[in-house]
Amino acid sequence: MPVLVVGSIGLDTVKTPLAEHADLLGGSASYAAVSASFFSGVNLVGIVGEDFPQPHVDFFGSRNIDLCGLQIAPGKTFRWSGEYHTDLNTRTTRSIELNVFEHFTPTLPASYNNTQYVLLANIAPSLQLHVLDQMTQPRFIIADTMDLWINIAKDDLIALLKRVDMLILNDGEARQFTGENSLIKAGKLIRALGPKYVAIKKGEHGCLLFGENAFFTCGAYPLEDIHDPTGAGDTFAGGLAGYLASLNHDEVTFEDLRKAVVYGSVLASYNVEAFSLERMRTLTPQDIVRRYEIIKAISHFEVLP
Ligand code: AMP
């Protein structure tokens, strides 16, 4: 079962305390699509300009990612630049050039309308809604978001929440969105707005998963060296969505989601080991299984008699 992934595709310039690299492959959909492709096929919807390097398109094409929905428009590709602070947990956006992304309308090829699993990666909630308007009856819809949309498009985001099965956001965004300091209260408040499931990411401290009368917490893989945190959240969402699609269950259960959250965390832990999507190029299924088992083992707790 493929996953429909819609979001941004761009060229990033990233500065960390140790290095700076320009014009890297980036964008929420790039990370999410490549991550999902480790588990399932991907129908990618996004836009790039004529300057988008062909090797990046070839990279997507080499990963079980269908490119019928990739629009190549006259003009320049979306560009984003960010700088990480010493702890790598916080960053400052240095610049954004929307370019062709400014007039992006995510139009689905007819062959995508019936895709059963949908990941609305980070783009304006109005565009995420526009994607849903074109779909027949997806089995499971996941939406990601960011602080920008909570600030400038909260009403659209609230409308979107009524139509998705799951929202993924980070701890700061959950607090900002609900005005609640407690993440437990925030998760419950967001669920009350519509989505059956909510995942709140806490960076190096893992992730909280909320369901109906159900709660799961997943620790992050204990990584010593992070080289570039960019796209960790998108990679998490892509791995989670791809794993669910690979199960192809009639209905997604909380148990499926617990495992999906661990797989998402594993993919994200690998992605931050190198800039851009470089680590994804060499990652193997065996690597994924290894870290999945390690997270399982270190999370296991038994009370001895
Ligand atoms: P994350 O680290 O998960 O926040 O994702 C970073 C990626 O999001 C980068 O590759 C950027 O190209 C992309 N990005 C940054 N700002 C936006 C935006 N306003 N809309 C969509 N994508 C964005």
Boltz pocket constraint, residues with backbone or C-beta under 6 A from the ligand:
constraints:
  - pocket:
      binder: B
      contacts: [[A, 8], [A, 10], [A, 11], [A, 12], [A, 25], [A, 26], [A, 27], [A, 28], [A, 79], [A, 80], [A, 96], [A, 122], [A, 123], [A, 124], [A, 148], [A, 229], [A, 230], [A, 231], [A, 232], [A, 233], [A, 234]]
      max_distance: 6.0
